[in-house]
Amino acid sequence: MARKLKTAVVQPRYKKPNPLLYFVLWVGTLYIRLFYRATFDRQALKKVRSVKGPVIIVASHHGPMDFTFATQAVFPKRVSFVTAANIYYKPFLGWLFRFTKSNIPKKQFTTDFASVKSIRRMLDAGVSVALYPEARFSIEGRNSRVSDSVFKLVKWLKVPVVTIKCNMSYQIRPRYIDDFRRGKVIIDVANPISAADCETLSVAEIKERLTPWLTFNDMEYQEAAKQYFRGKKGYAEGLPDLLYKCPKCGAEFAHKASGDIMECAVCGNSVEIDGYNTIKPHKEGSLYFRRIDFWYDYQYNELKKEISENPDYTLSHNVRLFVNDENNYRFAPLEAGTVTLDRSGIVYRGTRYPEVRFRIPNPPAVSIDLIDHIDIFADDDTIFRFVFDGPEKPIKLNMALEIISDLQNPK
């Protein structure tokens, strides 16, 4: 068994951040808000900012800029964000989070009672807390699933709830490309639940009020708004990591991208995508779906058919294993192995770790970087990072995980 590597995650300070430092932070987020042309409804913003005392912010999670927009929305309230524990190992953000100790770390897609206690203590200290129930940025521009435990938490906390939805924030930095694109973000805010409501509403009623705020489709919104986003890289760059299946020949992970063009290396099916995220054929006879979410649904339905017809379905990938290392605040490379998904869950097999099994989480999801890796949190403080070096990227595994869970737990 490999040497146990510890966590770099630190416990937060349960007090309001330094007002001067927080003002500097606010100025930085104001610049980002103006640069990305993020707009609020003034009356709704005024109402949200008038709420007395600390609040719990329950927000949909479109992309990395959501944090800055939330800071802007409730200023001058000071906010502690519930953040994924693996962020503490990022080169700059990790150092910042460890230094300020102002945010609340959480293990993604696991039951983490320590983070719940930290939320309570932070609110008791007069600090508002921002919670993103999906626990990850959007994958294809739509909302992910949310555990009902979030609505139970809201009822238990008994503080006012502020909701934030950053429409088209996904387009600023799509999950499949390392590029920031400039367009316009339209932010909806509200105070749908008061502290008194938490006393009288049932968990089901709280869920009914909050679910519309956690439901979004940025591709649909952009199409209706006719909003253009401009970036430095081509619009098709990185897209094969998300749209992995050719609609013409069915080949998987055979797409190649150059500039605004994505082409299947097997059959030559070729499409073009623009700053409106509209897809159209590049060559005569090419098959396509006009939006990313439509193409994603095609892949999902094809994979669901494959899994449904095969009770012994498995999906395996060759990966490199990294594990979190507290001493150097990074993920340490350990070995090469295989990750396999079947109906019982995910299993890693290697040399130093001969076999490690992971349950299918609820909701079914993993911390995913479409470009090359997934992170899975063990029951202790270990974070397993599986890096995909080949042409096959993590997106299919993530989709298969959801499908298997749904087949085993029909609604």
C-alpha positions as CSV (number, residue, x, y, z in Angstrom):
1,M,0.0,0.0,0.0
2,A,1.3,3.5,-0.9
3,R,2.3,5.9,1.8
4,K,-0.6,8.0,3.1
5,L,-0.4,11.5,1.8
6,K,-2.2,14.2,3.8
7,T,-4.4,17.1,2.8
8,A,-3.4,20.7,2.4
9,V,-6.9,21.8,3.2
10,V,-7.0,24.2,6.2
11,Q,-9.8,25.0,8.6
12,P,-11.4,28.4,8.0
13,R,-11.3,31.4,10.3
14,Y,-14.8,31.9,11.7
15,K,-14.9,35.7,11.5
16,K,-15.5,38.4,9.0
17,P,-12.6,39.0,6.6
18,N,-10.5,42.1,7.0
19,P,-12.6,45.0,5.7
20,L,-9.7,46.6,3.8
21,L,-8.7,43.4,2.1
22,Y,-12.3,42.6,1.3
23,F,-12.7,46.0,-0.3
24,V,-9.7,45.3,-2.4
25,L,-11.3,42.0,-3.4
26,W,-14.5,43.8,-4.2
27,V,-12.7,46.3,-6.5
28,G,-11.2,43.3,-8.3
29,T,-14.5,41.7,-8.8
30,L,-16.0,45.0,-9.9
31,Y,-13.4,45.1,-12.7
32,I,-14.3,41.6,-13.7
33,R,-18.0,42.4,-13.7
34,L,-17.5,45.4,-15.9
35,F,-15.0,43.6,-18.2
36,Y,-17.4,40.7,-18.9
37,R,-20.4,43.1,-19.1
38,A,-22.3,41.4,-16.3
39,T,-25.6,43.2,-15.6
40,F,-28.1,43.0,-12.7
41,D,-31.7,44.1,-12.5
42,R,-31.3,47.1,-10.2
43,Q,-34.6,46.6,-8.3
44,A,-33.8,43.0,-7.6
45,L,-30.3,43.8,-6.6
46,K,-31.5,46.5,-4.2
47,K,-33.9,44.1,-2.5
48,V,-31.2,41.4,-2.1
49,R,-28.8,43.9,-0.6
50,S,-31.4,45.1,1.9
51,V,-31.7,41.7,3.6
52,K,-30.5,42.0,7.2
53,G,-27.8,39.8,8.7
54,P,-25.9,37.0,7.2
55,V,-27.5,35.0,4.4
56,I,-27.0,31.7,2.7
57,I,-26.5,32.1,-1.0
58,V,-27.8,29.2,-3.1
59,A,-26.5,29.7,-6.6
60,S,-26.4,27.8,-9.9
61,H,-22.9,27.0,-11.1
62,H,-22.2,28.0,-14.7
63,G,-18.4,28.7,-14.6
64,P,-15.4,30.1,-12.7
65,M,-16.6,33.7,-12.7
66,D,-19.7,32.9,-10.7
67,F,-17.8,33.6,-7.5
68,T,-16.9,37.1,-8.5
69,F,-20.5,37.9,-9.5
70,A,-21.8,36.5,-6.2
71,T,-19.4,38.8,-4.3
72,Q,-20.8,41.7,-6.3
73,A,-24.4,40.8,-5.8
74,V,-24.4,40.9,-2.0
75,F,-21.8,43.6,-1.3
76,P,-21.2,45.0,1.4
77,K,-21.9,41.6,3.0
78,R,-18.8,39.6,3.3
79,V,-19.0,36.1,1.9
80,S,-17.3,32.7,2.6
81,F,-17.6,30.3,-0.3
82,V,-18.0,26.6,0.1
83,T,-15.3,25.3,-2.2
84,A,-14.1,22.0,-3.4
85,A,-11.2,20.7,-1.4
86,N,-9.1,20.0,-4.5
87,I,-8.9,23.7,-5.2
88,Y,-6.5,24.0,-2.2
89,Y,-3.8,22.3,-4.4
90,K,-4.0,24.7,-7.3
91,P,-0.8,26.8,-7.7
92,F,-2.2,30.3,-7.0
93,L,-5.8,29.8,-5.7
94,G,-4.6,27.1,-3.3
95,W,-2.1,29.4,-1.7
96,L,-4.7,32.2,-1.5
97,F,-7.2,30.0,0.2
98,R,-4.7,28.6,2.6
99,F,-3.5,32.1,3.5
100,T,-6.9,33.8,3.9
101,K,-8.7,30.9,5.5
102,S,-11.9,32.6,4.6
103,N,-13.6,29.8,2.6
104,I,-15.1,26.4,3.6
105,P,-13.5,23.3,2.0
106,K,-15.8,20.4,1.1
107,K,-15.2,17.0,-0.4
108,Q,-17.1,16.9,-3.6
109,F,-19.9,14.3,-4.0
110,T,-19.5,12.9,-0.5
111,T,-21.3,13.4,2.8
112,D,-19.1,15.9,4.5
113,F,-20.4,16.8,8.0
114,A,-17.4,18.9,8.8
115,S,-18.3,21.4,6.1
116,V,-21.9,21.6,7.4
117,K,-20.6,22.5,10.8
118,S,-18.3,25.1,9.3
119,I,-21.3,26.7,7.4
120,R,-23.2,27.0,10.7
121,R,-20.2,28.5,12.6
122,M,-19.5,30.9,9.8
123,L,-23.2,32.2,9.7
124,D,-23.1,32.5,13.5
125,A,-20.0,34.7,13.2
126,G,-22.0,37.0,11.0
127,V,-20.5,35.9,7.6
128,S,-22.7,35.1,4.7
129,V,-22.0,31.7,3.0
130,A,-22.3,31.0,-0.7
131,L,-23.2,27.4,-1.7
132,Y,-23.2,25.9,-5.2
133,P,-25.2,22.7,-4.8
134,E,-24.1,21.2,-8.1
135,A,-20.6,21.2,-6.6
136,R,-18.9,21.7,-10.0
137,F,-19.0,24.0,-13.0
138,S,-21.4,23.1,-15.8
139,I,-20.1,20.6,-18.2
140,E,-22.1,21.4,-21.3
141,G,-23.8,24.7,-20.4
142,R,-26.7,23.2,-18.4
143,N,-27.3,22.5,-14.7
144,S,-26.2,19.3,-13.1
145,R,-28.1,17.3,-10.5
146,V,-28.6,18.5,-6.9
147,S,-28.9,16.4,-3.8
148,D,-32.0,16.9,-1.7
149,S,-29.7,17.3,1.3
150,V,-29.2,20.9,0.2
151,F,-32.8,21.7,0.8
152,K,-32.7,20.0,4.2
153,L,-29.6,22.1,5.0
154,V,-31.5,25.3,4.1
155,K,-34.3,24.5,6.5
156,W,-31.9,23.6,9.3
157,L,-29.8,26.8,9.0
158,K,-32.9,29.1,9.3
159,V,-31.3,32.1,7.7
160,P,-32.5,34.2,4.7
161,V,-31.7,32.6,1.3
162,V,-30.4,34.6,-1.6
163,T,-30.4,33.0,-5.0
164,I,-28.1,33.9,-8.0
165,K,-28.3,32.7,-11.6
166,C,-25.5,34.0,-13.9
167,N,-27.0,33.4,-17.3
168,M,-24.3,32.8,-20.0
169,S,-21.5,32.7,-17.5
170,Y,-20.6,29.3,-18.9
171,Q,-19.7,31.0,-22.2
172,I,-17.0,33.0,-20.5
173,R,-14.9,29.9,-19.9
174,P,-16.4,26.8,-21.4
175,R,-15.3,23.6,-19.7
176,Y,-13.7,22.2,-22.8
177,I,-11.2,25.0,-23.6
178,D,-8.6,26.9,-21.6
179,D,-9.8,30.3,-23.0
180,F,-11.7,33.2,-21.5
181,R,-14.3,34.7,-23.8
182,R,-15.9,38.1,-23.6
183,G,-19.6,38.7,-24.2
184,K,-22.4,39.6,-21.8
185,V,-23.7,37.9,-18.6
186,I,-27.2,38.6,-17.4
187,I,-27.5,37.9,-13.7
188,D,-30.8,37.2,-11.9
189,V,-30.9,37.6,-8.1
190,A,-33.7,37.2,-5.6
191,N,-34.6,36.5,-1.9
192,P,-37.1,33.8,-2.3
193,I,-36.9,32.4,1.3
194,S,-36.8,34.4,4.5
195,A,-35.6,33.1,7.9
196,A,-39.3,32.8,8.9
197,D,-40.0,30.8,5.8
198,C,-37.4,28.2,6.9
199,E,-39.5,27.7,10.0
200,T,-42.8,27.1,8.3
201,L,-41.9,25.6,4.9
202,S,-41.4,21.9,4.5
203,V,-38.3,20.6,2.8
204,A,-40.4,19.8,-0.3
205,E,-41.7,23.4,-0.4
206,I,-38.1,24.8,-0.1
207,K,-37.1,22.5,-2.9
208,E,-40.0,23.8,-5.0
209,R,-38.9,27.4,-4.5
210,L,-35.2,26.9,-5.1
211,T,-35.2,24.4,-8.0
212,P,-36.1,27.0,-10.7
213,W,-33.0,29.0,-9.5
214,L,-30.8,25.9,-9.9
215,T,-32.1,25.1,-13.4
216,F,-30.5,26.7,-16.5
217,N,-29.5,26.2,-20.1
218,D,-26.9,28.7,-21.2
219,M,-26.9,27.5,-24.8
220,E,-30.7,28.0,-25.1
221,Y,-30.4,31.4,-23.3
222,Q,-27.6,32.5,-25.6
223,E,-29.6,31.5,-28.7
224,A,-32.6,33.5,-27.6
225,A,-30.4,36.5,-26.6
226,K,-28.4,36.4,-29.8
227,Q,-25.3,37.1,-27.7
228,Y,-21.8,36.8,-29.3
229,F,-18.8,35.8,-27.3
230,R,-15.3,36.6,-28.5
231,G,-12.1,34.7,-27.4
232,K,-8.5,34.3,-28.5
233,K,-8.7,30.7,-29.6
234,G,-10.9,29.1,-32.2
235,Y,-14.4,28.2,-31.2
236,A,-13.9,24.5,-32.0
237,E,-10.7,24.2,-30.0
238,G,-11.1,21.7,-27.2
239,L,-14.7,20.8,-28.4
240,P,-13.8,17.2,-29.2
241,D,-13.2,16.5,-25.5
242,L,-16.9,17.3,-25.0
243,L,-18.5,16.2,-28.3
244,Y,-16.7,12.9,-28.7
245,K,-19.1,11.0,-30.9
246,C,-19.5,11.5,-34.7
247,P,-23.2,11.6,-35.7
248,K,-22.4,10.3,-39.2
249,C,-20.3,7.2,-38.7
250,G,-20.5,6.8,-34.9
251,A,-16.8,6.9,-34.3
252,E,-15.8,8.0,-30.8
253,F,-13.0,10.3,-29.8
254,A,-12.0,10.7,-33.5
255,H,-12.9,14.4,-33.8
256,K,-10.0,16.8,-34.6
257,A,-10.3,20.6,-34.2
258,S,-8.6,23.4,-35.9
259,G,-9.8,27.0,-35.4
260,D,-13.6,27.0,-35.8
261,I,-13.7,23.6,-37.5
262,M,-14.2,20.2,-36.0
263,E,-13.8,17.1,-38.3
264,C,-14.1,13.4,-37.8
265,A,-10.8,11.7,-38.7
266,V,-12.7,8.5,-39.7
267,C,-15.4,9.7,-42.1
268,G,-14.6,13.4,-42.7
269,N,-17.8,14.7,-41.2
270,S,-17.0,18.4,-40.7
271,V,-18.8,21.2,-38.8
272,E,-18.1,24.8,-38.0
273,I,-19.0,26.7,-34.7
274,D,-19.1,30.4,-34.2
275,G,-19.2,32.9,-31.3
276,Y,-22.9,32.4,-30.9
277,N,-22.2,28.7,-30.3
278,T,-24.2,27.9,-33.4
279,I,-23.0,24.7,-35.2
280,K,-23.4,24.3,-38.9
281,P,-22.0,21.9,-41.6
282,H,-18.6,22.8,-43.0
283,K,-18.7,20.3,-45.8
284,E,-21.6,19.2,-47.9
285,G,-23.4,16.1,-46.6
286,S,-22.1,16.5,-43.0
287,L,-24.4,15.7,-40.2
288,Y,-24.7,18.0,-37.2
289,F,-26.7,19.3,-34.3
290,R,-27.1,23.1,-34.2
291,R,-26.3,23.5,-30.5
292,I,-23.8,21.9,-28.1
293,D,-26.5,20.7,-25.7
294,F,-28.4,18.9,-28.6
295,W,-25.2,17.1,-29.6
296,Y,-24.5,16.2,-26.0
297,D,-28.0,14.7,-25.7
298,Y,-27.4,12.6,-28.8
299,Q,-24.3,11.1,-27.2
300,Y,-26.1,10.5,-24.0
301,N,-29.0,8.7,-25.6
302,E,-26.7,6.6,-27.7
303,L,-24.7,5.6,-24.6
304,K,-27.8,4.9,-22.6
305,K,-29.0,2.5,-25.3
306,E,-25.6,0.8,-25.3
307,I,-25.6,0.4,-21.5
308,S,-29.3,-0.7,-21.3
309,E,-28.7,-3.5,-23.8
310,N,-25.6,-4.8,-22.0
311,P,-26.1,-5.9,-18.3
312,D,-22.3,-6.5,-18.1
313,Y,-21.3,-3.1,-19.5
314,T,-17.9,-1.8,-18.4
315,L,-15.8,1.2,-19.5
316,S,-12.0,1.2,-18.9
317,H,-9.4,3.8,-19.4
318,N,-5.6,3.8,-19.0
319,V,-4.7,6.6,-16.6
320,R,-1.9,8.1,-14.5
321,L,-2.6,8.3,-10.8
322,F,-1.8,11.4,-8.8
323,V,-2.6,11.8,-5.0
324,N,-2.8,14.9,-3.0
325,D,0.5,15.8,-1.2
326,E,0.2,18.2,1.8
327,N,4.0,18.7,2.1
328,N,4.3,20.3,-1.3
329,Y,0.7,21.5,-1.8
330,R,0.3,19.7,-5.1
331,F,-0.9,16.4,-6.6
332,A,2.0,13.9,-6.5
333,P,2.5,11.5,-9.4
334,L,2.4,7.9,-8.3
335,E,1.9,5.3,-11.0
336,A,0.0,4.2,-14.1
337,G,-3.0,2.0,-13.9
338,T,-6.6,1.5,-15.1
339,V,-9.9,3.0,-14.1
340,T,-13.0,0.9,-14.8
341,L,-16.6,1.7,-14.4
342,D,-19.3,-1.0,-14.1
343,R,-22.6,-1.3,-12.4
344,S,-21.0,-1.7,-9.0
345,G,-19.1,1.6,-9.2
346,I,-15.6,2.7,-10.1
347,V,-12.4,0.7,-9.4
348,Y,-8.8,1.7,-9.9
349,R,-6.2,-1.0,-10.4
350,G,-2.5,-0.4,-10.2
351,T,0.7,-1.5,-8.5
352,R,1.1,0.6,-5.4
353,Y,-2.7,0.6,-5.1
354,P,-3.6,-2.9,-6.3
355,E,-7.4,-2.2,-6.1
356,V,-9.3,0.8,-4.9
357,R,-13.1,0.8,-5.1
358,F,-15.4,3.9,-5.1
359,R,-19.1,3.9,-4.7
360,I,-21.3,5.6,-7.2
361,P,-22.1,8.9,-5.5
362,N,-25.5,10.5,-5.1
363,P,-26.1,12.5,-7.2
364,P,-24.0,10.5,-9.7
365,A,-21.1,12.7,-10.6
366,V,-17.3,13.1,-10.4
367,S,-15.1,16.2,-10.2
368,I,-14.1,16.4,-13.8
369,D,-11.8,18.4,-16.0
370,L,-12.9,17.6,-19.5
371,I,-9.5,18.2,-20.9
372,D,-7.6,15.5,-19.0
373,H,-8.6,14.3,-15.5
374,I,-11.1,13.4,-12.8
375,D,-10.8,13.7,-9.1
376,I,-12.4,11.2,-6.7
377,F,-12.6,11.8,-2.9
378,A,-11.9,8.8,-0.7
379,D,-13.5,8.3,2.7
380,D,-10.4,9.7,4.4
381,D,-8.5,12.9,3.2
382,T,-7.1,11.2,0.1
383,I,-8.0,12.7,-3.3
384,F,-7.3,10.4,-6.2
385,R,-6.6,12.3,-9.5
386,F,-6.8,10.1,-12.6
387,V,-5.2,11.7,-15.7
388,F,-6.3,10.6,-19.1
389,D,-3.4,11.0,-21.5
390,G,-4.9,9.3,-24.6
391,P,-7.5,10.5,-27.0
392,E,-10.3,9.2,-24.8
393,K,-11.2,11.8,-22.3
394,P,-13.3,11.6,-19.1
395,I,-16.6,12.8,-20.5
396,K,-17.9,9.4,-21.5
397,L,-17.2,8.0,-18.1
398,N,-19.1,10.8,-16.4
399,M,-22.1,10.2,-18.7
400,A,-22.0,6.5,-18.1
401,L,-21.9,7.0,-14.4
402,E,-25.2,9.0,-14.5
403,I,-26.8,6.5,-16.8
404,I,-25.9,3.4,-14.6
405,S,-27.2,5.2,-11.5
406,D,-30.5,6.1,-13.2
407,L,-31.0,2.5,-14.4
408,Q,-30.3,1.2,-10.9
409,N,-32.5,3.8,-9.2
410,P,-35.4,4.6,-11.5
411,K,-37.6,7.5,-10.4
